[in-house]
Amino acid sequence: METPPEPGRGPDDDPRTPRDWLRHALRETMLWPVLGVVAMVATTVGAGVLLFAIAGRNLPGLAALVILAAVSIDVVQREVRGGGFGLLSGLVLGLWATSTAAALAALAIGLY
């Protein structure tokens, strides 16, 4: 037996794009802890790549950094062309900022 759709929602209201998924996750307060953990993990991975590539002067780390930068630039460009600076662009730039801050903090306290 199929569950009926929520009132006011049809089958066409399901999230399809990353922007829709993010809006849905931000609207649902039960998903906020999950979003927080995902953001912290992404920040830690980003800081690790930055430290490995730049401070460690490692060629595979530099390749990973170039790939991450290219994907980030592509996401921001597509969103700006599609209607301006929005949720995905802010997320990408925020993750770069927090990753850079975490990498600098790790250098400052001597973790790397």
Summary of the structure (lengths in Angstrom):
residues: 112
radius of gyration: 18.0
end to end distance: 56.3
largest distance: 58.7
contacts: 261
relative contact order: 0.12
helix: 76%
strand: 0%
